[in-house]
Amino acid sequence: MKGARPALRYAKALLNLATDAGNETEVNNNMKLIADTIAESSELDAMLKSPVIKAADKRKVLTALFGDKVNNILKGLFNILEENKRMVMLEPIAKQYAVIYDYHKSMQVAKVTTAVPLNKELEQRILAKIVEITGNQANIENIVNPDIVGGFILRVGDVQYDASISNQFKELRREFDNSHYIPKI
């Protein structure tokens, strides 16, 4: 991915500043807001990536959009990105910050694949089970895949638990294929 290394450097610097100021969680929430907003708005994404629009104008748009919603550390980031003409890197920086923040706080990302979106109650039960099993907090990333028919696939770190119905069908098919049953008809 082009620009991943500089984005990681900016994210590390932001985390160090936020940790020194004691508000790394607030900065993380602000970075999630920025990443989600850019991901949801194709116009904002196109504006940030446009080489025709001046960096100062991009900063003005970001300040108008996020001015009262983000803290001073991120306003400083907008200024630095304007000076270095790297406004296009705002979304990758926000994503990298979330990754290193989770690592800093010893939080894991649990990927839960389901046939339908998770509701809040089920999400809380899964989080409690993850803490019980691993001893660490986790953030849930819900991936909806109707091909698994039902059940779920849970992946935390390098451990995967497949309780999907499609997997059970595959196991049943494998048992029938390996069966030595000879019909007596």
Stockholm file with secondary structure:
# STOCKHOLM 1.0

chainA/1-185         MKGARPALRYAKALLNLATDAGNETEVNNNMKLIADTIAESSELDAMLKSPVIKAADKRKVLTALFGDKVNNILKGLFNILEENKRMVMLEPIAKQYAVIYDYHKSMQVAKVTTAVPLNKELEQRILAKIVEITGNQANIENIVNPDIVGGFILRVGDVQYDASISNQFKELRREFDNSHYIPKI
#=GR chainA/1-185 SS CTTHHHHHHHHHHHHHHHHHHTCHHHHHHHHHHHHHHHHHCHHHHHHHHCSSSCHHHHHHHHHHHHTTTSCHHHHHHHHHHHHTTCGGGHHHHHHHHHHHHHHHTTCEEEEEEESSCCCHHHHHHHHHHHHHHHSSCEEEEEEECGGGCSSEEEEETTEEEECCHHHHHHHHHHHHHHCCCCCCC
#=GC SS_cons         CTTHHHHHHHHHHHHHHHHHHTCHHHHHHHHHHHHHHHHHCHHHHHHHHCSSSCHHHHHHHHHHHHTTTSCHHHHHHHHHHHHTTCGGGHHHHHHHHHHHHHHHTTCEEEEEEESSCCCHHHHHHHHHHHHHHHSSCEEEEEEECGGGCSSEEEEETTEEEECCHHHHHHHHHHHHHHCCCCCCC
//
